Amino acid sequence: MATPWLLAMLFGSASAAWLQAPGLSPLRTERPRAAAALMAEDEGFATIVFLRHGQSVWNEAGLFTGWADVELTTLGKNEAAQGATQMWKEGIVLDVAYTSRLKRAQQTLDIVLRITGQEHVEVHKCWRLNERMYGGLTGLDKKETVKKFGDDQVKIWRRSYATPPPEIELDSPYWPGNLNEYAHVKMADIPRSESLKCTVDRTLPYWYSDIVPALRRGKTVLVAAHGNSIRGMLKNLDGISDDDITGLEIPTGMPLVYRLDKDLKPIPSSRAAPGGLLSGYFLADQKAIEEAQQKVADQTKVLDG
């Protein structure tokens, strides 16, 4: 059941009370007619929805985050709630969900399932869907890092496809090999630093071993994860080049929907951005998408002063 503050925020106190009445599931009592018509337009064999988590406390503070396990801000929770509302309007009924081992992605998924009344959906968590490991940059202030290493070097670490940042020290509190959360993972598989290429290579084995089998059964799947792990799956789905994938911005809290055919090839949507890299479509109007993408792009810019 959706929490009171989320429902009240989206629908007002009266609607929140109604949605929490005994025997009623929030939002999913009836599929909107407009959503049914839109779904029919792009109907496929299977559906996958990608959702980047909302803003985290370290995003807000301007710190390199990576595998650091930090929570969502209030804004981040609101972004997740808005994404849930858009999924409901679209009439998306989930069969299974996948997420990372990090709180911010799990919180985002939990908000979506509660608001859409789909708490029963099976959830699978895996470290292979974690964000890129930022190595020795983890926990550092982005502006201070630029002052120390220079703008050009930080841009290479942030935006090149194959150049990782310096490795994290093994005695660092942010080294995941010291955490019980990853005791089941082989030490050799726990990264000390990753480029985007490394993240793609780490994510795709899970894509093929766990997510693809569900899609081959025609299921509707939600992946609530992170900007870089989602980039890896989109790169694979749409055949995006190494150069182009580094410039692809995934807005926070904005569901990205793909309809797939029986061969799990993306069915190009009429709602996809014209001339864009993606066959799928975001659940928002084009202006909102562009504003959100610009917001994400600006976060990667190093500011003077």
C-alpha positions as CSV (number, residue, x, y, z in Angstrom):
1,M,0.0,0.0,0.0
2,A,1.3,3.5,-0.9
3,T,2.5,5.6,2.0
4,P,0.2,8.5,3.1
5,W,2.7,11.3,2.2
6,L,3.3,10.0,-1.3
7,L,-0.4,9.6,-2.1
8,A,-1.2,13.0,-0.5
9,M,1.5,14.6,-2.5
10,L,0.2,13.3,-5.8
11,F,-3.5,13.3,-5.3
12,G,-4.4,15.4,-2.3
13,S,-5.4,14.3,1.2
14,A,-8.9,13.2,0.2
15,S,-7.7,11.0,-2.7
16,A,-5.0,9.6,-0.5
17,A,-7.5,8.5,2.1
18,W,-9.7,6.9,-0.5
19,L,-6.9,5.0,-2.1
20,Q,-5.9,3.5,1.3
21,A,-9.4,2.3,2.1
22,P,-9.6,-1.4,3.0
23,G,-9.7,-3.7,0.0
24,L,-8.5,-1.1,-2.5
25,S,-5.2,-1.1,-4.3
26,P,-3.8,2.4,-5.0
27,L,-4.0,3.6,-8.6
28,R,-4.6,0.2,-10.2
29,T,-8.4,-0.1,-10.0
30,E,-8.8,0.6,-13.7
31,R,-6.5,1.1,-16.7
32,P,-6.9,4.6,-18.2
33,R,-8.6,4.3,-21.6
34,A,-6.0,6.6,-23.2
35,A,-3.3,4.3,-22.0
36,A,-5.0,1.3,-23.5
37,A,-5.0,3.0,-26.9
38,L,-1.4,4.0,-26.7
39,M,-0.3,0.5,-25.7
40,A,-2.1,-1.0,-28.6
41,E,-0.1,1.3,-31.0
42,D,3.2,-0.2,-29.8
43,E,2.1,-3.6,-28.7
44,G,4.9,-6.2,-28.8
45,F,5.8,-9.7,-27.5
46,A,7.4,-8.4,-24.3
47,T,7.9,-5.1,-22.5
48,I,10.8,-3.8,-20.5
49,V,10.8,-0.5,-18.5
50,F,14.1,1.1,-17.4
51,L,13.9,3.5,-14.5
52,R,16.9,5.4,-13.1
53,H,16.6,6.1,-9.4
54,G,15.7,9.5,-8.1
55,Q,18.1,12.1,-6.7
56,S,20.3,10.8,-3.8
57,V,21.7,12.7,-0.9
58,W,25.2,12.5,-2.5
59,N,23.8,13.7,-5.9
60,E,22.5,16.7,-4.0
61,A,25.8,17.3,-2.3
62,G,27.8,17.1,-5.5
63,L,29.8,14.0,-4.5
64,F,31.0,11.1,-6.5
65,T,28.7,8.2,-5.5
66,G,29.2,5.0,-7.4
67,W,28.8,2.0,-5.1
68,A,28.4,4.1,-1.9
69,D,25.1,3.1,-0.4
70,V,23.2,6.4,0.1
71,E,19.5,7.1,0.3
72,L,17.1,9.2,-1.8
73,T,16.4,12.9,-1.0
74,T,12.8,14.1,-0.7
75,L,13.2,15.3,-4.3
76,G,14.4,11.8,-5.3
77,K,11.3,10.2,-3.7
78,N,9.1,12.7,-5.5
79,E,10.8,11.8,-8.8
80,A,10.1,8.1,-8.2
81,A,6.5,8.9,-7.3
82,Q,6.0,10.8,-10.5
83,G,7.5,8.0,-12.5
84,A,5.1,5.6,-10.8
85,T,2.2,7.8,-11.7
86,Q,3.3,7.9,-15.4
87,M,3.6,4.1,-15.4
88,W,0.0,3.8,-14.1
89,K,-1.3,6.2,-16.7
90,E,0.4,4.1,-19.3
91,G,-1.4,1.0,-18.0
92,I,1.8,-0.9,-17.3
93,V,1.2,-4.1,-15.3
94,L,4.4,-5.7,-14.2
95,D,5.3,-9.4,-13.9
96,V,8.8,-9.1,-12.4
97,A,11.3,-6.5,-11.3
98,Y,15.1,-6.2,-11.0
99,T,17.2,-3.8,-9.1
100,S,20.7,-3.3,-7.7
101,R,22.1,-3.9,-4.2
102,L,22.0,-0.1,-3.5
103,K,19.4,1.6,-1.4
104,R,18.6,4.4,-3.8
105,A,17.5,2.1,-6.6
106,Q,15.6,-0.2,-4.1
107,Q,13.8,2.8,-2.6
108,T,12.8,3.9,-6.1
109,L,11.5,0.5,-7.0
110,D,9.6,0.2,-3.7
111,I,7.9,3.6,-4.2
112,V,6.8,2.5,-7.7
113,L,5.4,-0.8,-6.6
114,R,3.5,0.8,-3.7
115,I,2.0,3.6,-5.6
116,T,0.9,1.4,-8.5
117,G,-0.5,-1.2,-6.1
118,Q,1.9,-3.9,-7.3
119,E,3.7,-4.8,-4.1
120,H,3.2,-8.5,-4.9
121,V,5.6,-8.3,-7.9
122,E,8.6,-10.6,-7.6
123,V,11.8,-8.5,-7.0
124,H,15.4,-9.7,-7.8
125,K,18.4,-7.8,-6.5
126,C,21.9,-8.1,-8.0
127,W,25.2,-6.3,-7.6
128,R,25.7,-6.5,-11.4
129,L,23.1,-3.7,-11.7
130,N,25.0,-1.4,-9.4
131,E,26.2,2.0,-10.5
132,R,29.6,2.4,-12.0
133,M,32.4,2.1,-9.3
134,Y,34.1,5.5,-9.2
135,G,37.2,4.1,-7.4
136,G,39.3,6.6,-5.5
137,L,36.9,9.4,-6.5
138,T,34.1,7.9,-4.3
139,G,33.0,10.4,-1.7
140,L,35.0,13.3,-3.1
141,D,33.5,16.7,-3.9
142,K,33.4,17.1,-7.7
143,K,34.5,20.7,-7.7
144,E,37.4,20.0,-5.3
145,T,38.4,17.1,-7.5
146,V,38.7,19.4,-10.5
147,K,40.9,21.8,-8.5
148,K,43.2,18.9,-7.6
149,F,43.4,17.0,-10.9
150,G,42.3,19.6,-13.5
151,D,39.2,19.9,-15.6
152,D,40.6,17.8,-18.6
153,Q,41.6,14.9,-16.4
154,V,38.2,14.7,-14.6
155,K,36.3,14.9,-17.9
156,I,38.3,11.9,-19.1
157,W,37.4,10.0,-15.9
158,R,33.8,11.0,-16.1
159,R,33.0,10.8,-19.8
160,S,35.5,8.6,-21.7
161,Y,34.3,5.1,-22.5
162,A,37.3,3.0,-21.5
163,T,39.4,5.1,-19.0
164,P,38.6,4.4,-15.3
165,P,39.4,6.7,-12.4
166,P,42.2,5.7,-9.9
167,E,41.5,2.5,-7.9
168,I,40.0,2.7,-4.5
169,E,42.2,1.8,-1.5
170,L,41.4,-1.5,0.1
171,D,41.2,0.1,3.5
172,S,38.7,2.7,2.3
173,P,35.3,2.7,4.1
174,Y,33.8,2.8,0.6
175,W,35.6,-0.3,-0.7
176,P,32.6,-2.8,-1.1
177,G,34.9,-5.8,-0.6
178,N,34.8,-5.0,3.1
179,L,31.0,-5.0,3.3
180,N,28.8,-8.0,4.3
181,E,26.5,-7.0,1.5
182,Y,29.0,-8.4,-1.0
183,A,30.3,-11.4,1.0
184,H,28.6,-13.7,-1.6
185,V,30.5,-12.1,-4.5
186,K,34.0,-13.4,-5.5
187,M,36.6,-10.8,-4.5
188,A,38.0,-10.9,-8.1
189,D,34.6,-9.7,-9.3
190,I,34.3,-6.7,-7.0
191,P,35.7,-3.7,-8.9
192,R,38.1,-1.2,-7.4
193,S,37.4,1.2,-10.2
194,E,35.4,1.1,-13.4
195,S,35.1,2.9,-16.7
196,L,31.7,2.9,-18.5
197,K,33.1,-0.1,-20.6
198,C,33.8,-2.0,-17.4
199,T,30.3,-1.3,-16.2
200,V,28.8,-2.5,-19.4
201,D,30.9,-5.7,-19.3
202,R,29.8,-6.3,-15.7
203,T,26.1,-5.7,-16.2
204,L,25.5,-7.7,-19.4
205,P,26.1,-11.2,-18.0
206,Y,23.1,-10.6,-15.6
207,W,21.1,-9.2,-18.5
208,Y,21.5,-12.4,-20.4
209,S,21.3,-14.8,-17.4
210,D,18.3,-13.4,-15.6
211,I,16.5,-10.6,-17.4
212,V,16.4,-12.1,-20.9
213,P,14.8,-15.4,-19.8
214,A,11.8,-13.4,-18.4
215,L,11.5,-11.4,-21.6
216,R,11.6,-14.6,-23.7
217,R,8.5,-15.7,-21.8
218,G,6.8,-12.5,-22.9
219,K,6.8,-10.9,-19.4
220,T,6.6,-7.2,-18.6
221,V,9.8,-6.3,-16.7
222,L,10.9,-3.3,-14.7
223,V,14.6,-2.6,-14.1
224,A,15.2,0.1,-11.5
225,A,18.9,0.8,-11.5
226,H,21.4,3.5,-12.3
227,G,22.5,5.7,-15.1
228,N,25.5,3.7,-16.2
229,S,24.2,0.2,-15.7
230,I,21.1,1.2,-17.6
231,R,23.4,2.6,-20.4
232,G,25.0,-0.8,-20.7
233,M,21.7,-2.5,-21.4
234,L,20.5,0.2,-23.8
235,K,23.8,0.0,-25.6
236,N,23.2,-3.7,-26.1
237,L,19.5,-3.4,-27.0
238,D,19.8,-0.6,-29.6
239,G,23.3,-1.3,-30.8
240,I,24.7,2.1,-29.7
241,S,28.3,2.8,-30.5
242,D,31.0,3.4,-27.9
243,D,31.2,7.1,-28.7
244,D,27.5,7.7,-28.7
245,I,26.7,5.9,-25.5
246,T,28.9,8.2,-23.4
247,G,26.7,11.2,-24.4
248,L,23.4,9.5,-23.7
249,E,21.7,11.0,-20.7
250,I,19.1,9.0,-18.7
251,P,16.9,11.3,-16.7
252,T,16.2,10.4,-13.1
253,G,12.8,9.0,-12.2
254,M,11.5,9.0,-15.8
255,P,10.4,5.6,-17.1
256,L,11.8,4.5,-20.4
257,V,9.6,1.9,-22.1
258,Y,10.6,-0.7,-24.8
259,R,8.3,-3.0,-26.6
260,L,10.2,-6.1,-27.9
261,D,9.3,-8.6,-30.7
262,K,9.6,-12.4,-30.3
263,D,13.3,-12.2,-31.1
264,L,13.6,-9.5,-28.4
265,K,14.4,-6.8,-30.9
266,P,13.1,-3.4,-30.0
267,I,10.0,-2.3,-31.9
268,P,10.7,1.4,-32.8
269,S,8.1,3.5,-31.2
270,S,6.3,6.5,-32.8
271,R,6.8,8.2,-29.4
272,A,10.6,7.8,-29.4
273,A,12.6,11.0,-29.9
274,P,13.0,11.7,-33.6
275,G,16.6,11.0,-34.8
276,G,17.5,9.8,-31.3
277,L,19.6,6.8,-30.2
278,L,16.8,5.0,-28.5
279,S,13.9,2.8,-29.9
280,G,12.0,3.1,-26.7
281,Y,10.1,6.1,-25.3
282,F,10.2,8.1,-22.1
283,L,6.9,8.6,-20.3
284,A,6.9,12.3,-20.6
285,D,6.5,15.0,-23.2
286,Q,9.6,16.0,-25.3
287,K,10.1,19.3,-23.6
288,A,10.2,17.6,-20.1
289,I,12.6,15.0,-21.4
290,E,15.0,17.5,-22.9
291,E,14.9,19.6,-19.7
292,A,15.6,16.5,-17.6
293,Q,18.4,15.4,-19.9
294,Q,20.0,18.8,-19.7
295,K,19.8,18.7,-16.0
296,V,21.7,15.4,-15.9
297,A,24.2,16.7,-18.4
298,D,24.8,19.8,-16.3
299,Q,25.6,17.7,-13.3
300,T,28.7,16.4,-15.2
301,K,30.0,19.8,-15.9
302,V,32.8,21.1,-13.7
303,L,32.1,24.6,-12.4
304,D,34.8,27.2,-11.8
305,G,35.1,28.8,-8.4
